[in-house]
């Protein structure tokens, strides 16, 4: 019989290190989190050979007192909790006091640190968790921790390490998540002496997003801001047309901590229902802020998984915040035109162009003026703000101004054009070709009186016209809200390929997919009218035994199953019997469908009966929609175009855009007019 005896301390440290330190990325994560907890405003992470030979983390935080430098490397030594009550509301990234002990147990560590009030700093050397050297040293305030030869004393762990490129990429990802979680901290990352990341640390999340995710990803994001039930959700989410093929662009943070949450992932993707394409996943950078005691971060060794006090409240907070942001967005995808290959200049003296400077060539071609469509640089505005501001950009995916409040306006009004009083918009009767026009007639009010002209409205405003009834009783009438910008006139210019409607609006041309737009119109109509499924009595009842948790949640929600069209009951011994099912579910799919519903109930605490019938409505809407290649009357085309231009239709039920936009500047570039 084997005897029970305590483990050797070194062996115990190696076991603990196996839980905390999986790879170099784990070391970088723990050390950078300690830097944030120390109040650092600038953190530099440097690695060599994927982090296996060297990881150096430097910060300008508060530092470690000279008398506590060695204590910091003992197991369960921490400055962040004092009693058991502190575990109920953890507000720091680290708290268990295991990181430094675990890292030093499997590597060679050098520490250089100094506090604000100390004249000299402390240099400490450790190998395998044992202190091998200590001395005073001159250094700036903060802490520099160098980890060398990771897993040098545990060769069994080395065989599980990947190539340097893969391990370095994992470290880079960990540093990126740090930068996104704390935009107030300037983060620098160097790999093998080359700088790959630098964030400004200005406290603006949009700056960190641009620096970390890049320009293309940043231009495809829309701001998210929602709050309720003692929770708030802020950040950015991708537009439906900018969804990616993986979930790798989804970044969730809870109280500043990066987490992997099935609840938040499900809420995010549920918000994109009927707006994104199948097989595509939205990207996001979302920060959930809640009470510290509403989340338990001590459920996983790496602290990347957390447990919420109420998964349903978290689901609702993320779902409604993202959903409202998507519904408020009124941008349209822009057409992307490929540049034509440049032709060599035709000249008898070809060598003259090869030695000519760029300025000489532009002056020769008469193109020294600013090209059409380019906007002057606004003084005092950074390049990042100009890129993210939205209204000035052309030739790229539109994006709202991150700093402006959201409104229901379809888009910012275009720049005022030259007044053309002598050519009023044509009506349907005065077309030159005698055909019926599609230009919407001017709106009428006050018994058919046309709206006042822009000049008259300006005169009234200058004269200080008062509101009707303002003088009655001397009561103060609140200031009316600012009027919404009037929609810009548009007209149908034609149809091509019997599929795409061409609409001209200002200096833009829109191509509308009439099938996709009409399909969305039909789908919205079906959902608005409601759809009650027909129930079919099964000749042979379906009897199945789901897993214990799924069976329990199904039996607890029999009333909800009735709304779906199922008649189910407990058959004893954990078995469920189904006697009726809705008409859109085959008898062979009853078990699979109920299993999916049970999974959603377990994950989010709710299941939407309307969402379960969306697939059927997709099919019904698609079958009833006008088809591409089909000839339609001008009235039918106008009805579809009007729904798109008014903003009620933006995406088909499968997530495809219904319209793309082409600007005058893009066309002029293709014809070399600008």
N, C-alpha and C positions, 0 to 999 in steps of 0.2 A: 504493500500500500504506500503510495507516495506521501511524503510529509509536506505539511503546509508551512511555508516560511516566507518572510517578506522579501520582495524583490530588491536586488541591488539598486541603489539610487540612479546609477548611470543607465541601467537597463530600463528603469521606469521612465527616465527622461527620453530615451529613444522611442519608447512606446507612445509617450505623449506627443513627441515630435511627429510621429506618423499620422496623428489625427489633425495636427495644425499645419504642418509643413508638407504639402504634397509635391510641390514643384517650386521653381524660382518665383513664379507669379504669386504663390502664397506668401513668400517672404516679403516681396514688394508690397503686397496688400497690407500686411500687418504693420510694417514699418511706416508706411505712408499714413495709415490710420492713426498711429501713435503721434506722428507729426501734426496732424490736424487737431488731435486732442490737446496737444501742447500749445495751441494757439498760433501756429505758424501761418504766415501770409504768403510765403514762397517756399516751394518744395521742389528739389531737384533729384531726379532718379536717374542713375547711370548704371548700365549693365555692360558686361563683356561676355562673349560666347554664350549668348542666351541667358545669362545670369548664373550659369554654373560656376564660372571662375570668379566673377565679381558682381556684387550688387552694392551700390553706394547710394544712400539716401541722406540728403542734407536739407535741414530746415532752419528757419530763424525763429523757432518757438522759444518757450521759456527755459529750455535746457533742464539738466538733471543736477541736483546738488552734489557736491563732491562726496559727501558722506553717504549718499544713497546710490552711487553709481553701481557698486557691486550688488547691492540689494535688489536692484532692478532686474537682475538676471536669475534671481531665485524663483522657484515655482510658486505661483499664487501670490506674488508680490505685486501690488497695484496701488495706485494713488487715486483710483476712481470710485471705489466703493469702500464703505466703512462698516456697514451692518447689513443684516438680512433685509431690512426695509428698503435699502437702496436698490435691491434687485427688482423691486416692483415698478420702478420708474427709471430705467437706464437711458441716459441722454448722451453718453459718449460712445464712440465707435469701438473702443476696446475697454475691457472691464475685468477680465478674469485673471490677468497676470500670468498667462501661459506663453505668450508669443515669444518674448525675448529668451525665456528659458528653453523653449523648444528649438528655436533657431540656433542658439549657441551650442546646443547639444549635438548638432549634426554639421557644424561648420567651424571655421575660424573667424572670429569676430573682433573688430577694432572699434572702439567707441571714443569719440572726441566730443566733449560737451562743456558748456559754460552757462551759468545763470547770469541774470542781469546784474546782480550786486557783487559778483565774485571778481576779484582782480585777475585770477588765473583759472584756466579750465582744467579738466581732468581727462587724461588719456588712459584707456583701459584695454588690455589685450586678453582674449579668452580663446581657448582651444578645447573643443569637445565639452564645453560647459564649465571648464576649470580656468580660473584666473591665472594667467602666466606673467602678467606685467601690469604695473600701475605707476603713473607718474603725473606730475603737473605739466601743463602745456599751455601755450598761448593760442587762443582761438577766438573767433567771433561768438557772439551770443547765439545759442541754439545747439543743435545736436547733429553730428555726422556719424552715421553708423555704416560700417563697411563689413559685408559678409563675403568671405572668400571660400572657395573649394567646398561648395555645398555637397553634403552627403559623402565627404571624404572618408568617414569612418563607418559608413553603412553601405558597403558595395552592393548589397542586395537591392537597395533603392535605385542605384544608378542605372541598372538595366531597364528600368521602367521609364527613364527619361527619354524624351524625343530629341530630334535634331535641334541644333542651336537656333535655327530659324523659327521652328515651331515654339520652342520655349520662350524665345524673345518676343514672339507675337503675343503669347499669353501674358507676359509681363506688360507689354504695351497696352493690351486691352484693360488690364487692371488699373494702369495709370490713367487711361482715358476715362474709366468709370469714376475715378477719384476727381478728375477735373470737372466732370458733369455734375457730380454730387455736391461740389463746393466751388461754385464759380467765383467766390470771393478770394480764392487762393490761386496764386500764379503757379502753374505746374509746368516744369520743364522735364523732358525725357531725352536722354542720350543713349544711343546704342552703338557700341564699338567706336566711340568718339564722334559720332554724327548726331546732330540734333534732329529729332523727328517730331517733337511736339513742344509748343510753347503757348500757354494761354495767358491772356492779359491780367486775369485776377481782378477785374473791375466790378465784380459782383453781379454782372448782367449774364443771365443764363444764355441769352442769344449769342453773346460773344464766345462763351465756352462751346456752345453747339457748333458755331461756325468753325472754330479752331480744331475741334475734335472730329466732327463728322464730315467736314468739308463743305465747299460751296454748293455742290449739286444737291446734297442731302438737305442742307439748310434752306435752300430755295423751295423745297417741296414740303415744308412744314408750315403748320398754322398754329397760332397760339391757343392754349387751353387755360381756362381760368374758371374754376367752380368751387363752391363751398357749401357746406350744410352739414347738420348733425355732428358738429364739433370736429369736422374734417374739412380740409381744403386740398384741392388738386390743382397744381399749376404746372406749366411747362409747354411742350410742343408735341403735336401729333402730325403724322404725314397726311397729305391730301389723298383721297381715294385713288387718284391717278398715279400716285408716287409710291404705292405699296411695292414691297420687294418680295423676292422668292423665298426668303427665310425669315425667321424670327430674330435674327442676329442684331437687328437694329432697334430692338425693344429694350429700353432702359428704364427700370422702375427704381424709385428711391423712397424710402419711408423714414421720415425724420432725419434726412441727410445720409442714410445708410443704403447702399446698393443691395437689392434683394431680388430673389427669383420667386415670384408669386403666381401660382396657378389662378388664383382669384382675380388678380389684377390683369393678367393676360387674357382670361376669358372675358372680363368686362370690356377691355379695349377692343377685342375682335368682335364682340357682340355689338358694339357701337357702330361698326362698319357694315352691319348686316344690310344686304340689298344695295350696297354702294361699291364694294370692291370685287375684283375678279376672283374667280375660284382659283385656288393655288397661290394666291398672293397674300402677304401678311403686312399689316401696317407697322410702321416704325414710330417710335415715340421717345421722348425724354420727359417723364412725368414724375413730379415730386408730390408725394402724399404726406401731408402734415397732420398729425393727430396727437392726442394726449399720450404721454409716455407710458402710462399704465394701461393703455388700450392695445398694446402690442408687446409680445414676448419675444425678445431677440435671443434668448438663451436656450434655443431648441436645436441648434446645429453647431458642430465644432468650428466651421468657418463663418458662422453667423450670416450666411447669405440666404437662409430660409428663416422666416419668422412666422409667428402664430398670432392671428388677430383675435381680439375679443369678440368681434362680430364680423364674419366674412360677408354677410349680406350688406351691411352698411358700407364696407369698403367697396364691394362690387357696385353698389348704387352710386357712390361718390365718383368713381372712375368712369362708369358708364355714362352718367348724365353730363359730366363735365366734357367728355370727348364728344358725345352726341350733340350737345349744344354748340360746340365749336364747329363741327362739321356742318350743321344746319345754318349757322350764321355765315359761313363762307359762301361767296357768290362769284368766285373766280372761275374762269374757263381755261382749259388747256390751250397753249399756244402751239401753232404749227411749227414743226422743226424742219427747216429746209436744209438740204445738203448743199454745201458750197460747190459750185462748178469748178472743174480743174482750170487753173489759170493758164491762159494761152501766152506764148512768148510774144513780146512786142514786135510788130511788123515794122522793120526799118532796114534801110540799106546798110547802115552802120551798126551791126549788132553788138560789136565790142564796146560801143559807146555806153550802152545800158549796163554792161557788166562792171564798169568802173565808176558809174554814177552813184552819188550818195542818195539816201532816201529823200532828203529835202529837195535835191535837184530834180529827182524824178517826179515828186508831187507838184513842184512848180511847173514842170514841163507839161504835165497832164492837166494842169489847171484845177487841182484838187486840194489847194492849201486851206480852203475854208472847211469849217466843221461839217462833217457829213450830216445829212438829214436824219432826224431821229435821235441824235445825240443830245443829251441835256447838259447844260453848263454845270460845272461843279459848284455846289452851294458852299459858301464860306462857313467854316466852323463845323462841317459835317464830315465825319470820318468815312473812309472807303467802305468799312463794314456796314455802317448805317445806310449808305447809299445803296448797297447791294440788297440789304434786307428791307428797305423801306417800301418796295413794291410798286407804287404808282409810276415811278420814273422808268422802270425797267422795260425794255422791249426785246422781243425775240427770245424770251425765256418764260418759264412757267410763272404765272402771276402769283403774287403772295401779298397778304395784307401787311400793312404797316404794323410792326410789333409794338410800337409805342402809342398808337392811336386807339381810342376806344372803339369796340366793335359796334356796328350798327347794322340795320337791315337793308342798307342800300345795296343795290346790285353791284355797283363798282364806283370808284371815284370818278367825278365828272371829267370829261376830256377837256383839253385846253380849248378856250373859246376860239372859234374860227372867224374869218372875215365876215362881217355882216353882209347878207345878200337879200336885201329887202325887195329887190326887183324880181326875185324868183322864189315865190312862196312854194312850199311843198305841194307837189301835184296830188290831186285827188283821184279817185277811181274813174272820174268822167273825163278828165282833161289830159289823159295820156296821149302822146303824139302818135303812137301806133294804133290807137283805138281800142287796145285791150284793157281788160279790167285790171287795175293796179292793186298792189297789196300793201300800200303804205297806210298805216293806221291813221284815221282821221283825227284832227285836233280835238282834244277833249273840250266839252261844253259844260257850262255850269250856269246857275242863276237863270233857269228858264231858257237856255239856248244861247245866252250871250257869250261870245268868244272870250277866252282869257285875255287879260290885259297884256300888252306887249312888255318886253323886258324894260324898255325905257320908261313906260308908265309905272311899272312896279317900282323902279328906282326912284321916280319922282314922289310916289306915295310914301315910300320909306323915308325920303329926305324931309317930306313935309310933316312926318311924325303922325301919320294917321292912327287914330285910337281905335280900340276894340269896341264893337257894338255893345252898348249897355254899360260901358265903363263909368258913365256919369251917374247911373241910377244908384241912389242911396249912399253915394260916397264910399261904397265898398271897394276894397283893393282887389283887383282881379289879377291872378298870377300871370306871369309872363308866359305866353304860349311857347311850346317847344319849337326849335328851329325847323323850318320846313324841309322835307326830304327833297333832294335834288330831282328835278324832273327827268324822266327817262329820255335818253337821246333818241330822236326819230330813226326809224329803220325801214327798210323796204326789201322785198324779195326780188333779187336780181335774176333768178332762174333756178333751174334744176339740172344737174348733170348725172349721167349714167342711170337716170331714173331711180336714184338712191339718195343723193345728197342735195339738200336745199341750200342755195347760196343766198345769204342775207348780207346786205351792205348797211353798216351803221357807222357814220362818221368816217374816220380813216381806217376802219377795220372791216374785214370780210370774214364772215363766219360760214363754215361748212357744217350743216346739220345732217346727221344720219337719221332719216325719217323713220326707219324701222325701230331703231333703239329708242328714239324719243317717244314714239307712239306706244311702244311696249311699256315704257315707264308710266305713261299716262294711264294706260289700262290697269297696270298693277296698283297704282295709287287709288284708282277708282274702286277696284275690288276691295282693297283694305279699308277704304272709307265707308263703303256700304256694308262691310261685314260679310263674313261667310260662315254659315252654320253647316258643319259637315253632316252628311247623311250617314246614319248608322246602318251597318249591315250585321245581321245576326249570323254568327258562324255556325255552319252545320256541325262542325267538330270543334268544340271549345279548345283553345290553346292552353295547355298546362305546362308550366316550366318552373324551375327552382332557381331563382337568381341568387347571387351572393347575399350574405346575411344583411349587409348594410343597404344594398339596393332594394332588397325585399322589404326591409323595414320602412324605408322612406316612401316606397310605392304604396304600402298599406296605410301609411299615415296621410297620404294625399289622394285618397280615393275620390273625393269631391273634385279635385283638380283633374283627375283622369276622366271624370264625367264630362268636363268641359272640352276635353280633347276628343271625346267621342268614344271612349273606352268604357266598357262595363266589366270591372274586375272585382275579385273578392279573394279573401284568404281561403286557401284550400287545405290548410293545416300542414304542420311540419315545415314551414318556410316556403311552401309552394303557393304559387299564384295561378288562378284560373281566370281566363279572359273569355267572355261569352259574346261580346260585341266589340267592334272596332270601327273607326271611321272609313268612309268609302275610299279615301285616298291612300289607305294602307292595305297592302295585300296580307292575306292570312299568314304567309310565310315570313313576313317582316314584322309581325306583332312583337315577338320577343326582342328583336334588335331595337325596335323603336322605343319600347318601354325601358330597355336598358339605357338608351341614350337619355331619355327623360330623367331616369333615376340618377344618372351621372351628373346631369345639370343641377338637379335638386341638391345633391350632396355637395356640389362645388359652390353654388351661389345661393342656395336656399330658396330658389324660385325658378319657375319655368313659365315662359310666355306661350299660351296656347296659340296666339296669333303667329308667333315665330315658327311654330311647328307646321303651319299650313303655308308658309311662304313658298316652299318649293312647288306646291301645287299651283299657287297663284302665279308663279313665274311661268309655268307651262301654259296656263290659261291666258295670261296676258300676251305671251309670245304668239300663240296660235291666232289670237284675235287682232294682232297688230298688222298694219300695212307692211308689205314685204318690199325688200330692195329689188329693183328691177320692175316693179309694178307701176303702171301709170295711174296718177291720181289727179283729181280736179284741183284747180287753184284754191278753192275753198278749203279742201282737206289739207293742202300744203300750208295754207295760212294758219289753220288751227294748230298744227304741229309747231310751226315756227313761233307763233305767239306764246305758246307754253314755254318754249325754250328761252325766248327773249325776256319774258317776265320773270324768269328765274325759278318757276315752279318745277321745271324738269332740268336736271343737271347730269344725272347718271342713269343708265339703264339698270334694271334689277340685278344684273350680273356684274355691275361695277364698271362697265365700259363707258367712256365719255360719250355724250350725245352730240357734242359740238366742239370744234377746234377753231381757233382764231388766227387769222393772218393779218398782219398790220401793213400799212402803206410802206413803212420803212423796210420791212422784209422783202416786199415785192420790188422796191426800187433797188435794193442790193442785188437781187437776182438779175435785173435788167441793167445793172451797172449805171444807174441813174444817181446814185449817191456815193 
